[in-house]
Amino acid sequence: MKYLFDPVTPSVAIVAQAARFPVNRIYCVGRNYAAHAREMGGSPERESPFFFSKPANAVTDNGVTLPFPSRTQDLHHEVELVVALAGEALAAKGQELSLKEATAAIYGYGVGIDFTRRDLQAEAKEKARPWDTAKGFDNSAPVSALTPAAQAGQIDAASISLLVNGELRQQGMISDLIWNIPELIAELSTYYRLRPGDLIFTGTPAGVSAVRPGDVMEGRIDNLETLKISF
Ligand code: MN
């Protein structure tokens, strides 16, 4: 095959492997922790979590210093467990997955930050407009190197946290997810035919807050590589 110019091939590192994980699509879950749903003015008892997406090339590597995003006065961090999907069974069947098929589709896990231009998101909500400029901008989806699921221990028992300049801002447990990992993969597969290379940002615990130029963010999940991103 010949291309007019070199195609962009977004990818994420894998712990202790030279091979990289090619990213197909990035799906995100909104309001998948009750405490965060409440801090955003929602009611987790009445509304189910929901999906949105970011472009695949929004991923960035771990350990980088990023240019501060344009067009925002209120950039928020959302630390999230990232689930990476792969496997031959998923390639053969990516739709209407059972919970067992959804579990088999998990390649591994990483720590991600769903950066959000909260001011643009608030405006989009108010005017009933799309969230794309609030969520899907350049470098809005940093992900740590992926740990294969078999080496990640009991991910449901892991804690998740985010520190800014060494100060704890967000803290939660993966077991607090409203839709657990197989449930959200199965649910997502009723909307899309999932493919190897798809990433899912599984939602953020409470404590989202603004970051500024010069800030250093550290996202942690037990047994996974810590994510460190600077502005
Ligand atoms: Mn999020």
Residues whose N, C-alpha, C, O or C-beta is under 5 A from the ligand:
A	BS01	MN	V29 E78 D114 G203 T204
